[in-house]
Amino acid sequence: NIPSLAAAYAAYFPIGAAVSPEVIRSHRDVLTRHFSSVTAENHMKFALVHPEPDRYDFAAADDIVAFAQANHMKVRGHTLVWHNQTPSWVFEGSDGSPVKPADLRARMREHIHTVMSRYRGRVYCWDVVNEAVADSGEAWLRDSKWHAILGPDYLRDAYIFAHEADPDALLFYNDYNECEEEKREKIYRLVRDLRAQDVPVHGIGMQGHWGLVRPAADDIRRTIERFASLGVQIQITELDITLYDWQDRRTDLRTPPPEWLERQAERYGEIFAIFREYKDVITGVTLWGVADDWTWRDDFPVRGRKDWPLLFDTAHQPKAAFWRALP
Ligand code: XIL
């Protein structure tokens, strides 16, 4: 008798999964039974919805939103302004020269308005800007094309445009390595400065691409508390726990070592216990996938290496991690 994960967490926060139309087709049962929210793993990103200046393609994103509505699930929007998966035309003039700042700003506004307006009332929150802060040991803000062409004001503008497009949507800033002290403080400073200028940023997304050892439980707690001290809500937006040590480059494993799975189960138990402790500030926990047969971790950070980072196994059965994650 397998309890529903989402039902078990109904008193805490929605439990989400990143999906595509293919994943919805192939994982329908586990998805509808255990999850109460979805995110498009790729299909709302700039390159996929807006591949050419005058062409939008919403077919896959529409399917995902329709599936969610039919099954009474929430939808988190991901993502509007990012340095990855953004077509090169965005940053070019019509003759291939660099785009003029005023034109790029207008494109950003038009893109945000078009995408958010389409899903108004159906997508309740958006990762407006993704990964704008540089990694530890580097500058404060990432040296992206958005930043290089528009300067740091592109951040403020993105949130203002998003708020115009859908005043009811909750607007998030989303990033990874969020529990490392230096990066955490850079994210903190970014959101603090925006809010000090009355820019509408309502939440911080902690991606949660974590490992068996790091980040330590105390660093997760410290990060939640630090971000929450800004008066924003927190969501865990892309949770998965790789079985590989960060230095491990081997590509030959075909089945997961049992002792790693056991450690992963303990980790999921520890992490979900922390999330429950902070249920007053955490308003959603999304896993970056549904089951271990389909995970971006199979290609990242090492290409073509099987990983098993989620709560359900390759046959869509609950793992030890699932049982430990339950309240
Ligand atoms: C990843 C997807 O999972 C992959 O399918 C795609 O090839 C690349 O992007 N941080 C994010 C997500 O914010 O959008 C990324 O998703 C994973 C890292």
Boltz pocket constraint, residues with backbone or C-beta under 6 A from the ligand:
constraints:
  - pocket:
      binder: B
      contacts: [[A, 41], [A, 42], [A, 130], [A, 176], [A, 207], [A, 238], [A, 296]]
      max_distance: 6.0
